[in-house]
């Protein structure tokens, strides 16, 4: 009798988990530092992403952890409400995700405008790059996105005037350069994740620059106390919770859709994946850690490394736990400017340059939605910027779907015949009324509405009023034909 292996793909999954672990370490640290939180909190979120979310059903090969896409929002939350309130916000966002998954709302995230999502990521990328350019020079960044951009010339002058800032900039620039060029290396060296190689090289040079502040893994755990629950009465906090939940869910489920195209294994079950993300964020909130999302960089690395089952992402969480618990002193050697370089590279990859060019040539309306969403995020903030993008997307869709065609037949004698077809909505009302009011006033009109697929209340009322005005005492009547 043939022997049945309980874990037939353990070798492939274990090898893939090591690759994902090596990719995750610098990203977890960089996202935490850029969020204004202790570096260990990024590792805690990565551990929870592996050991909690990784064990749950949904998307078997998707890897979760702290993401660059939430960095700006987390920084704003920490800056506005303090680090102790972060756990409460993440906990509430996780519970909201669990509720959305239980209500089977996961599949509705697939209906979100791709231009809004890409615009959101582009806006995050711009703010992230601008903020990390200050961190790369060891300078303090302004709070607002516009202020960050406007302050860059002055920051550049300050950076070039000091020896320490120049050394910090050199480390950051070298980190970005290594990440760009590393993947082109042939042989075994190219198999090492570029971010890890860049951090190791920056650490090895030991230049006189600021390094990661180490507090210890267990000392960084901050369960939210009863005194911090009072922040839930703040309207701004409630808006932040909704933003965390919606943006993390959207990024996770869009990542799942993209990952499904990279492998032939089981497809993502969206409602269960949303609940898995909610469970992970609930645990992160209880530990006072950063919020998590599914991350396409780590997920694609998992697939490309040959992962077959969820064991790879669970094991990557185990390696993160062992690293953070057994080797905390290693963190204190890592230059902060190297982590800034990693996030500058990550922010650049969030901006869909090629996609924008393609949209501009094919669908300029979608390109406009993308650009407006990105600019709004930079100019205002994350949540309101996404809402502006969604509103513009809805208006664009309504405008495009409310196409109406007017055909006027005037044979010079007898009634003027007007045929309307398509969708008559208030958005097209000016065009319809301009055409009707230009018709001869001394001739009867036959208005045929039978070919309309949709006639909204505004158009119906306006047409009735026009017909009453046209059918005056000195004017032949209007004959309306409807279904």
VOGU-65188 format. One record per residue (C-alpha): residue number from 1; z, y, x. Coordinates in steps of 0.02 Angstrom, whole numbers, m for minus. Example, Ala and Ser with C-alpha at 12.3 -4.5 7.8 and 13.67 -1.06 7.14 Angstrom:
! VOGU-65188
(1; (390; m225; 615)),
(2; (357; m53; 684)),
//
This chain:
! VOGU-65188
(1; (0; 0; 0)),
(2; (m49; 170; 68)),
(3; (94; 284; 113)),
(4; (106; 441; 6)),
(5; (158; 598; 98)),
(6; (269; 717; 2)),
(7; (206; 866; 103)),
(8; (27; 819; 150)),
(9; (m17; 994; 211)),
(10; (145; 1035; 303)),
(11; (60; 1049; 474)),
(12; (m70; 1175; 411)),
(13; (60; 1272; 313)),
(14; (182; 1281; 458)),
(15; (47; 1347; 575)),
(16; (m8; 1476; 446)),
(17; (171; 1531; 417)),
(18; (191; 1576; 601)),
(19; (35; 1685; 594)),
(20; (98; 1773; 438)),
(21; (269; 1796; 517)),
(22; (192; 1879; 670)),
(23; (88; 1994; 559)),
(24; (237; 2035; 447)),
(25; (367; 2084; 578)),
(26; (291; 2250; 636)),
(27; (233; 2295; 460)),
(28; (406; 2264; 385)),
(29; (487; 2372; 518)),
(30; (356; 2510; 508)),
(31; (362; 2524; 318)),
(32; (552; 2535; 320)),
(33; (560; 2670; 453)),
(34; (423; 2771; 368)),
(35; (517; 2756; 203)),
(36; (671; 2838; 278)),
(37; (770; 2676; 273)),
(38; (849; 2565; 407)),
(39; (723; 2449; 489)),
(40; (822; 2296; 438)),
(41; (792; 2334; 253)),
(42; (607; 2302; 280)),
(43; (647; 2132; 354)),
(44; (763; 2093; 207)),
(45; (624; 2130; 84)),
(46; (506; 2019; 184)),
(47; (635; 1879; 183)),
(48; (658; 1893; m5)),
(49; (469; 1895; m26)),
(50; (462; 1728; 64)),
(51; (617; 1638; 3)),
(52; (624; 1701; m178)),
(53; (451; 1756; m234)),
(54; (372; 1626; m121)),
(55; (456; 1485; m214)),
(56; (404; 1544; m386)),
(57; (240; 1504; m475)),
(58; (100; 1628; m495)),
(59; (m16; 1644; m345)),
(60; (15; 1501; m225)),
(61; (m54; 1583; m67)),
(62; (m8; 1765; m94)),
(63; (124; 1838; 24)),
(64; (246; 1973; m33)),
(65; (347; 2101; 63)),
(66; (367; 2288; 92)),
(67; (198; 2374; 76)),
(68; (122; 2532; 146)),
(69; (62; 2572; m30)),
(70; (240; 2610; m88)),
(71; (298; 2701; 70)),
(72; (268; 2876; 5)),
(73; (354; 2842; m161)),
(74; (504; 2758; m77)),
(75; (522; 2903; 44)),
(76; (521; 3027; m100)),
(77; (653; 2924; m193)),
(78; (767; 2910; m40)),
(79; (745; 3095; m1)),
(80; (782; 3149; m180)),
(81; (919; 3028; m234)),
(82; (988; 2954; m73)),
(83; (980; 2782; 4)),
(84; (1122; 2708; m104)),
(85; (1020; 2745; m261)),
(86; (871; 2647; m195)),
(87; (949; 2479; m241)),
(88; (976; 2534; m421)),
(89; (796; 2597; m435)),
(90; (722; 2437; m362)),
(91; (836; 2328; m469)),
(92; (784; 2419; m629)),
(93; (600; 2410; m578)),
(94; (617; 2222; m549)),
(95; (696; 2196; m720)),
(96; (555; 2298; m797)),
(97; (428; 2186; m711)),
(98; (517; 2032; m777)),
(99; (509; 2103; m952)),
(100; (324; 2143; m935)),
(101; (290; 1968; m874)),
(102; (390; 1890; m1016)),
(103; (288; 1996; m1139)),
(104; (129; 1928; m1058)),
(105; (70; 2099; m1001)),
(106; (13; 2038; m830)),
(107; (m166; 2010; m882)),
(108; (m180; 2189; m944)),
(109; (m167; 2253; m766)),
(110; (m338; 2177; m739)),
(111; (m406; 2307; m861)),
(112; (m351; 2456; m756)),
(113; (m488; 2565; m686)),
(114; (m532; 2510; m511)),
(115; (m574; 2690; m466)),
(116; (m396; 2744; m511)),
(117; (m322; 2604; m405)),
(118; (m433; 2645; m257)),
(119; (m396; 2830; m280)),
(120; (m211; 2790; m282)),
(121; (m225; 2692; m120)),
(122; (m331; 2830; m42)),
(123; (m202; 2963; m89)),
(124; (m63; 2855; m20)),
(125; (m164; 2829; 139)),
(126; (m191; 3016; 163)),
(127; (m7; 3059; 138)),
(128; (45; 2912; 246)),
(129; (m69; 2962; 389)),
(130; (m16; 3144; 380)),
(131; (170; 3098; 381)),
(132; (154; 2971; 521)),
(133; (61; 3093; 633)),
(134; (223; 3191; 641)),
(135; (321; 3031; 675)),
(136; (197; 2985; 811)),
(137; (246; 3144; 903)),
(138; (432; 3125; 867)),
(139; (432; 3275; 749)),
(140; (506; 3294; 576)),
(141; (376; 3296; 439)),
(142; (377; 3417; 290)),
(143; (415; 3339; 120)),
(144; (261; 3384; 17)),
(145; (89; 3305; 43)),
(146; (2; 3475; 53)),
(147; (135; 3541; 172)),
(148; (108; 3391; 284)),
(149; (m78; 3427; 296)),
(150; (m59; 3615; 319)),
(151; (74; 3592; 451)),
(152; (m30; 3477; 563)),
(153; (m106; 3616; 672)),
(154; (67; 3686; 712)),
(155; (134; 3511; 742)),
(156; (m9; 3476; 862)),
(157; (32; 3634; 961)),
(158; (216; 3584; 970)),
(159; (172; 3407; 1022)),
(160; (58; 3462; 1163)),
(161; (192; 3580; 1232)),
(162; (324; 3448; 1271)),
(163; (329; 3300; 1391)),
(164; (426; 3186; 1273)),
(165; (312; 3223; 1126)),
(166; (159; 3190; 1234)),
(167; (230; 3021; 1286)),
(168; (267; 2979; 1105)),
(169; (89; 3028; 1054)),
(170; (19; 2922; 1194)),
(171; (114; 2769; 1131)),
(172; (53; 2796; 953)),
(173; (m127; 2825; 1006)),
(174; (m120; 2672; 1119)),
(175; (m53; 2568; 975)),
(176; (m197; 2617; 861)),
(177; (m323; 2586; 1000)),
(178; (m253; 2413; 1036)),
(179; (m257; 2366; 852)),
(180; (m438; 2421; 835)),
(181; (m498; 2333; 992)),
(182; (m386; 2179; 993)),
(183; (m478; 2082; 858)),
(184; (m637; 2092; 961)),
(185; (m560; 1995; 1104)),
(186; (m630; 1819; 1126)),
(187; (m528; 1661; 1147)),
(188; (m344; 1632; 1112)),
(189; (m293; 1814; 1140)),
(190; (m393; 1870; 989)),
(191; (m294; 1750; 880)),
(192; (m134; 1849; 910)),
(193; (m109; 1980; 771)),
(194; (m162; 2151; 834)),
(195; (m8; 2239; 765)),
(196; (107; 2120; 858)),
(197; (9; 2137; 1020)),
(198; (14; 2327; 1006)),
(199; (203; 2330; 979)),
(200; (234; 2209; 1123)),
(201; (127; 2313; 1241)),
(202; (210; 2476; 1186)),
(203; (381; 2398; 1212)),
(204; (334; 2327; 1381)),
(205; (284; 2498; 1450)),
(206; (460; 2563; 1412)),
(207; (412; 2747; 1406)),
(208; (551; 2875; 1373)),
(209; (526; 2884; 1184)),
(210; (637; 2857; 1033)),
(211; (662; 2676; 980)),
(212; (717; 2586; 822)),
(213; (899; 2613; 776)),
(214; (985; 2445; 751)),
(215; (1124; 2423; 625)),
(216; (1125; 2234; 604)),
(217; (1051; 2131; 463)),
(218; (1210; 2103; 363)),
(219; (1275; 2280; 392)),
(220; (1114; 2347; 314)),
(221; (1140; 2254; 150)),
(222; (1201; 2381; 21)),
(223; (1226; 2308; m153)),
(224; (1223; 2449; m281)),
(225; (1397; 2496; m338)),
(226; (1453; 2555; m509)),
(227; (1459; 2734; m443)),
(228; (1271; 2731; m411)),
(229; (1227; 2674; m587)),
(230; (1248; 2852; m646)),
(231; (1078; 2897; m572)),
(232; (999; 2804; m718)),
(233; (1039; 2953; m830)),
(234; (921; 3061; m725)),
(235; (748; 3078; m804)),
(236; (670; 3089; m631)),
(237; (748; 2923; m582)),
(238; (682; 2841; m740)),
(239; (507; 2905; m699)),
(240; (525; 2837; m523)),
(241; (576; 2666; m591)),
(242; (423; 2660; m703)),
(243; (313; 2715; m557)),
(244; (387; 2580; m444)),
(245; (359; 2445; m575)),
(246; (183; 2495; m626)),
(247; (115; 2530; m452)),
(248; (196; 2376; m373)),
(249; (130; 2268; m516)),
(250; (m44; 2339; m508)),
(251; (m55; 2321; m319)),
(252; (11; 2142; m327)),
(253; (m106; 2084; m464)),
(254; (m259; 2169; m390)),
(255; (m214; 2088; m225)),
(256; (m206; 1920; m316)),
(257; (m378; 1948; m391)),
(258; (m449; 1990; m219)),
(259; (m363; 1841; m138)),
(260; (m433; 1720; m269)),
(261; (m605; 1761; m203)),
(262; (m554; 1704; m28)),
(263; (m503; 1525; m67)),
(264; (m546; 1380; m181)),
(265; (m368; 1329; m225)),
(266; (m274; 1358; m388)),
(267; (m310; 1524; m474)),
(268; (m176; 1655; m502)),
(269; (m76; 1648; m663)),
(270; (m50; 1833; m688)),
(271; (98; 1835; m805)),
(272; (195; 1714; m696)),
(273; (149; 1811; m539)),
(274; (213; 1970; m621)),
(275; (378; 1882; m660)),
(276; (387; 1817; m481)),
(277; (366; 1994; m415)),
(278; (499; 2053; m538)),
(279; (620; 1919; m482)),
(280; (592; 1968; m301)),
(281; (619; 2153; m335)),
(282; (775; 2113; m436)),
(283; (850; 2022; m286)),
(284; (793; 2162; m169)),
(285; (881; 2287; m282)),
(286; (1041; 2185; m280)),
(287; (1034; 2188; m89)),
(288; (992; 2373; m80)),
(289; (826; 2335; 6)),
(290; (651; 2408; m9)),
(291; (537; 2364; m156)),
(292; (407; 2229; m130)),
(293; (229; 2198; m181)),
(294; (103; 2066; m138)),
(295; (12; 2124; 18)),
(296; (m171; 2085; 45)),
(297; (m161; 2097; 237)),
(298; (m28; 1961; 251)),
(299; (m103; 1861; 108)),
(300; (m278; 1857; 184)),
(301; (m202; 1812; 353)),
(302; (m115; 1667; 266)),
(303; (m278; 1602; 192)),
(304; (m377; 1627; 352)),
(305; (m243; 1534; 452)),
(306; (m273; 1380; 345)),
(307; (m127; 1383; 221)),
(308; (m142; 1256; 82)),
(309; (18; 1276; m22)),
(310; (160; 1398; m55)),
(311; (258; 1316; 87)),
(312; (174; 1434; 211)),
(313; (242; 1591; 130)),
(314; (415; 1515; 109)),
(315; (420; 1466; 292)),
(316; (367; 1641; 345)),
(317; (524; 1702; 256)),
(318; (627; 1577; 353)),
(319; (556; 1639; 519)),
(320; (593; 1820; 469)),
(321; (773; 1773; 427)),
(322; (799; 1683; 593)),
(323; (721; 1827; 689)),
(324; (827; 1961; 604)),
(325; (988; 1860; 618)),
(326; (970; 1792; 795)),
(327; (871; 1927; 887)),
(328; (928; 2096; 819)),
(329; (937; 2172; 992)),
(330; (748; 2153; 1010)),
(331; (725; 2283; 873)),
(332; (811; 2417; 978)),
(333; (672; 2403; 1109)),
(334; (529; 2445; 990)),
(335; (464; 2626; 1002)),
(336; (462; 2720; 837)),
(337; (295; 2797; 884)),
(338; (219; 2622; 898)),
(339; (271; 2587; 719)),
(340; (197; 2756; 670)),
(341; (33; 2702; 751)),
(342; (34; 2541; 649)),
(343; (56; 2638; 488)),
(344; (m78; 2765; 534)),
(345; (m197; 2618; 554)),
(346; (m136; 2544; 389)),
(347; (m158; 2711; 301)),
(348; (m336; 2727; 366)),
(349; (m378; 2555; 295)),
(350; (m313; 2609; 124)),
(351; (m449; 2741; 109)),
(352; (m607; 2658; 36)),
(353; (m741; 2756; 130)),
(354; (m881; 2632; 99)),
(355; (m831; 2608; m82)),
(356; (m834; 2796; m111)),
(357; (m1009; 2812; m39)),
(358; (m1070; 2667; m147)),
(359; (m992; 2744; m303)),
(360; (m1067; 2914; m265)),
(361; (m1242; 2840; m258)),
(362; (m1219; 2728; m410)),
(363; (m1083; 2798; m525)),
(364; (m1035; 2976; m484)),
(365; (m913; 2984; m628)),
(366; (m811; 2842; m552)),
(367; (m820; 2927; m382)),
(368; (m751; 3086; m461)),
(369; (m605; 2989; m537)),
(370; (m567; 2913; m366)),
(371; (m569; 3081; m276)),
(372; (m469; 3173; m411)),
(373; (m336; 3036; m411)),
(374; (m319; 3043; m222)),
(375; (m313; 3234; m215)),
(376; (m186; 3239; m358)),
(377; (m70; 3120; m266)),
(378; (m79; 3228; m110)),
(379; (m57; 3391; m207)),
(380; (76; 3337; m333)),
(381; (157; 3166; m312)),
(382; (121; 2982; m333)),
(383; (168; 2957; m516)),
(384; (88; 3113; m586)),
(385; (m66; 3089; m478)),
(386; (m94; 2915; m550)),
(387; (m68; 2982; m726)),
(388; (m198; 3118; m694)),
(389; (m320; 2987; m631)),
(390; (m290; 2875; m782)),
(391; (m313; 3022; m901)),
(392; (m476; 3071; m817)),
(393; (m536; 2891; m822)),
(394; (m499; 2880; m1009)),
(395; (m591; 3045; m1041)),
(396; (m740; 2985; m939)),
(397; (m746; 2820; m1032)),
(398; (m732; 2908; m1200)),
(399; (m873; 3028; m1153)),
(400; (m987; 2889; m1097)),
(401; (m952; 2779; m1248)),
(402; (m979; 2921; m1372)),
(403; (m1166; 2931; m1347)),
(404; (m1257; 2989; m1502)),
(405; (m1442; 3009; m1533)),
(406; (m1517; 3136; m1654)),
(407; (m1694; 3119; m1716)),
(408; (m1764; 3263; m1819)),
(409; (m1925; 3234; m1918)),
(410; (m2004; 3392; m1990)),
(411; (m2178; 3370; m2063)),
(412; (m2189; 3551; m2116)),
(413; (m2172; 3510; m2301)),
(414; (m2041; 3417; m2396)),
(415; (m1866; 3381; m2335)),
(416; (m1815; 3383; m2152)),
(417; (m1758; 3210; m2102)),
(418; (m1614; 3190; m1977)),
(419; (m1564; 3019; m1913)),
(420; (m1404; 2994; m1813)),
(421; (m1370; 2835; m1715)),
(422; (m1240; 2779; m1588)),
(423; (m1059; 2838; m1587)),
(424; (m1021; 3008; m1663)),
(425; (m854; 3070; m1595)),
(426; (m776; 3241; m1573)),
(427; (m838; 3244; m1394)),
(428; (m1019; 3254; m1457)),
(429; (m982; 3368; m1604)),
(430; (m1047; 3529; m1522)),
(431; (m1216; 3447; m1490)),
(432; (m1227; 3379; m1668)),
(433; (m1181; 3545; m1751)),
(434; (m1298; 3646; m1638)),
(435; (m1443; 3536; m1693)),
(436; (m1398; 3543; m1878)),
(437; (m1370; 3731; m1880)),
(438; (m1542; 3758; m1801)),
(439; (m1630; 3674; m1948)),
(440; (m1728; 3780; m2073)),
(441; (m1613; 3856; m2204)),
(442; (m1744; 3857; m2344)),
(443; (m1784; 3671; m2343)),
(444; (m1689; 3519; m2406)),
(445; (m1612; 3405; m2275)),
(446; (m1594; 3218; m2278)),
(447; (m1454; 3166; m2160)),
(448; (m1457; 2979; m2124)),
(449; (m1296; 2910; m2049)),
(450; (m1329; 2725; m2080)),
(451; (m1369; 2688; m1897)),
(452; (m1203; 2755; m1832)),
(453; (m1089; 2623; m1756)),
(454; (m938; 2738; m1763)),
(455; (m903; 2903; m1851)),
(456; (m733; 2977; m1813)),
(457; (m632; 3087; m1929)),
(458; (m676; 3250; m1839)),
(459; (m863; 3218; m1851)),
(460; (m853; 3157; m2031)),
(461; (m759; 3313; m2085)),
(462; (m874; 3430; m1988)),
(463; (m1031; 3351; m2064)),
(464; (m960; 3365; m2239)),
(465; (m918; 3549; m2212)),
(466; (m1090; 3583; m2142)),
(467; (m1172; 3497; m2290)),
(468; (m1069; 3603; m2411)),
(469; (m1117; 3764; m2320)),
(470; (m1301; 3716; m2311)),
(471; (m1306; 3668; m2495)),
(472; (m1266; 3843; m2556)),
(473; (m1330; 3931; m2711)),
(474; (m1487; 3991; m2623)),
(475; (m1514; 3836; m2515)),
(476; (m1583; 3664; m2561)),
(477; (m1450; 3528; m2558)),
(478; (m1414; 3409; m2415)),
(479; (m1430; 3224; m2454)),
(480; (m1310; 3118; m2353)),
(481; (m1350; 2934; m2331)),
(482; (m1208; 2825; m2267)),
(483; (m1169; 2640; m2262)),
//
